[in-house]
Each structure stands twice: as structure tokens, then as C-alpha cells.
Amino acid sequence: MIFKKMISVFIIICFITLFFCDLTTAGGWDQCKGCHNGNLAPDAKELSNKYDTADKFVAAAKRSENSLMASIKRNEKLLREAAKDIGLK
């Protein structure tokens, strides 16, 4: 009887843990491509043609005055990942 209760508690704890755990983390370009689709903002191809290096890409993103970029431009690691994802070095 105690064993069945322990199994039940264990299963419930596992379910709760998995429910609150974020198993997917979009990184780099995945977080950008929703807006950078060519209609709302330049797509990956346009950006890779416009900026020669990741440093120029990151600097331009940080200078952006678009309100949609407010949270992104503070995250240099994400910007560098996005630059790498679109082929900038």
C-alpha cells in the first residue's frame, strides 16, 4: 500500500516538474525570424547582405530605435547567435 502511494506521489511530482519546465529554448535567429520575415523587417538574406560582420550587425541592432527591438538589443549574446545563424562571422 505504501509502495503504491509512493509511486503515485512520484508520478505526480514528475508531471508537475515537466509541466513547469521549459524544455524548448529558441535561440539566435529563431527569436528574430518572426518579425524579420521580409515584410515587417528585413529577412536573414537582406541582413547578411547588408552587414559584413557580426560586429556590424550587433552594433546596428543596438542602435535600433524600433520599440520591438527594445528587449533584444540588450542581449548581445542572442544578437551574436543570430548573426552566426544567418552566416555572419
C-alpha positions as a printed Julia matrix, in Angstrom:
89×3 Matrix{Float64}:
  0.0    0.0     0.0
  2.78   2.43    0.88
  4.57   1.49   -2.34
  1.51   2.43   -4.43
  1.25   5.79   -2.67
  4.95   6.46   -3.23
  4.61   5.63   -6.94
  1.58   7.92   -7.21
  3.42  10.77   -5.49
  6.47  10.2    -7.69
  4.39  10.32  -10.88
  2.63  13.49   -9.75
  5.95  15.15   -8.89
  7.37  14.18  -12.3
  4.32  15.57  -14.06
  4.49  18.86  -12.16
  8.21  19.18  -12.83
  7.81  18.59  -16.55
  4.79  20.88  -16.73
  6.69  23.85  -15.29
  9.99  23.11  -17.01
 10.75  24.97  -20.21
 12.13  22.26  -22.44
 12.42  24.37  -25.57
 14.53  27.44  -25.79
 14.61  29.24  -29.08
 17.95  30.81  -29.66
 19.61  33.07  -32.13
 17.72  33.68  -35.34
 14.69  31.64  -34.17
 13.68  34.51  -31.9
 14.17  37.07  -34.65
 12.58  35.45  -37.68
  9.03  36.11  -36.51
  9.41  39.81  -37.3
 12.37  39.58  -39.68
 10.39  37.87  -42.41
 10.88  40.36  -45.22
  7.53  42.08  -44.68
  7.74  43.63  -41.23
 11.54  43.78  -41.06
 14.44  42.71  -43.31
 14.87  38.94  -43.61
 18.05  36.95  -42.99
 19.26  37.25  -46.59
 18.86  41.03  -46.63
 20.63  41.4   -43.29
 23.52  39.13  -44.27
 23.96  41.15  -47.49
 23.78  44.47  -45.62
 26.24  43.66  -42.81
 29.7   42.23  -43.48
 30.47  41.08  -39.95
 28.72  40.04  -36.78
 30.16  43.12  -35.04
 28.47  45.48  -37.5
 25.23  43.51  -37.22
 25.26  43.68  -33.41
 26.14  47.39  -33.42
 23.28  48.16  -35.82
 20.81  46.15  -33.73
 21.86  48.02  -30.59
 21.35  51.36  -32.36
 17.85  50.43  -33.49
 15.14  52.75  -32.22
 12.3   50.36  -33.09
 10.29  49.56  -29.96
 10.1   45.87  -30.95
 13.89  45.68  -30.61
 13.97  47.1   -27.07
 14.42  43.8   -25.23
 16.51  42.15  -27.94
 19.14  44.85  -28.26
 20.12  44.45  -24.6
 21.01  40.79  -25.19
 24.35  40.79  -27.03
 24.73  37.02  -26.72
 21.45  36.48  -28.57
 22.42  39.01  -31.23
 25.74  37.25  -31.81
 23.97  33.88  -32.06
 21.56  35.36  -34.6
 24.47  36.79  -36.6
 26.13  33.39  -36.63
 22.88  31.71  -37.66
 22.5   33.95  -40.71
 26.12  33.36  -41.73
 27.97  36.39  -40.43
 31.44  35.98  -38.94
